[in-house]
């Protein structure tokens, strides 16, 4: 489960969509960029399995719906 989820605008002009994300998953601090099309660009240090990656991405999409799109 994701904890300590934080997001910041990717651009100084807040009207341009895109966000820097940071959060903890299984005790590891992870960073990513969330693009306006829902694509997630992972930090090069991301080293989880495809199964974990899918679980994380589902949680991120839910959090983004809650924090940004509602």
ZAVOSE-273921 format. One record per residue: y, z, x of N, C-alpha, C in turn. Coordinates in pm, whole numbers, plus 32768, in hexadecimal, padded with zeros to 4 digits. Last residue first. Example, Ala and Ser with C-alpha at 12.3 -4.5 7.8 and 13.67 -1.06 7.14 Angstrom:
REM ZAVOSE-273921
7F1F82C485057F9682CA855780038313850A
7DC7830C85277E3E830C84CE7EB6830C8528
***
This chain:
REM ZAVOSE-273921
86107C7E7B9D86237CB97B1886AC7CF47B09
86007C247CA386067BC17C3886157BFC7BAD
86007D067D51865F7C997D5F866F7C487CE0
85457DD17D1885C17DF17D5E86297D827D5A
846E7D567C8684AC7DD27C5985377DE57C94
842B7C787D20844C7C677C9284987CE07C5F
83EF7CF97E0F84647CA27E0A848C7C877D78
83037D7E7DC8837B7DCB7DEE83F97D767DE7
825B7CA17D9A82787D007D2E82F67D517D4C
82577C307E9C828C7BE17E2A82AE7C3E7DB5
81DD7D057F2882667CDC7F4782A27C8E7ED3
80DC7D077EB881337D7C7EA881C57D587EC3
80837C0B7F0D80887C2A7E7E80E77C9F7E65
808A7C31802480E27BCF7FE580EF7BE67F4F
7FBF7CF08049804A7D11806B80A97CB28023
7EDD7C5D7FFE7F007CD97FB77F927CFD7FCD
7EE57B9180C17EF07B6F80337F187BEA7FE1
7EBE7C2981A87F387BDB81987F4E7BB88105
7DBB7C89817E7E2C7CE7817F7EAF7C9D8169
7D387B8E81937D2A7BE1811A7D9D7C458110
7D737B3982947DA57AEA82237D9E7B3A81A1
7DCC7C5E835A7D6F7BF883297DAE7BAB82B5
7EF67C8A84267E937CB283C37E3C7C3D8397
7FCC7C7984D97F447C63850B7ED87C8D84A7
810F7C2A853880B77C3D84C480287C1A84ED
81BE7BE9860181647C5A861A81037C7385A8
826A7B2185A081F87AFC85F581957B6D8610
82AE7B5A844782CF7B7784D182557B528527
82847A59834F825D7AD6839082907AE0841E
831C79EC823A831079CB82C982F97A4D8314
82BF799380FE82D47A05815782B979D981E5
834F78EC7FEA830078E480658323795B80BD
83F878E77F17838A79477F12833179457F8D
84D4784D7F38846478107EF183E9786B7EE9
857D78E77FD5859E78D67F47852E78977EF7
84B279B780B1850679438093851779327FFC
84AC7ACF816884867A9F80E484E77A3080BF
842D7B25829D849D7AE7825784677AAF81D5
83BC7C63832083A87BDB82F0842C7BA782B8
830F7D6B83C5838B7D2683A3836A7C98837A
82737EAE83C6826D7E1C83BF82F47DE58397
81E37FBE845D82637F888430825B7EF08437
80B6805083F180F77FF3844D81777FBD840F
803280E883328071812C83A180B880D28406
7FE9802F826E7F81807082BF7FBB80AC833E
81267FB9828080A47F9D8243803A7FD482A2
82807FD5824882098006828C818E7FE1823B
838C7EE2826A833A7F42821F82C77F708277
848E7DF8823984477E51829384017EBA823E
851C7CB4821984CD7D2181E184977D778252
86367BF681D985E87C368243859D7CA98201
864F7AEA80EE86577B78810F86027B9A8188
86F97A03802186A77A19809786BA7AA880C4
87FD79407F8A878679937F83873579938005
895279677F9788E479167FCC8866796B7FCE
89F97A2E7F4F89D179D27EE6896579727F15
8A477AC2802B89DA7AF87FD789AD7A997F6A
8A857A5681558AAB7A2D80CE8A387A548071
89E37AA282278A597AF3820A8A8F7AD4817F
88837A9381E189027A53820489767AAF81E0
87BA7B3B819287A37AE9820988267AAD823D
87EA7C88812188037BF8811487F17BB08199
86D47D64814287607D46815F87747CB1814D
85F27E6080D486197DD480DF86AE7DCB80F7
84D77F3480FC85677F1F810585827E8A810E
83E0801D80AD840A7F91809F84A27F8880A3
833780FA80DD83BA80F0811E83ED805F811F
81F2805E80C4824D80D080B282CE80B38100
80DF7FB7802E815F7FAF807581B1802D805B
7F8A80008054800080008000807C80008058
***
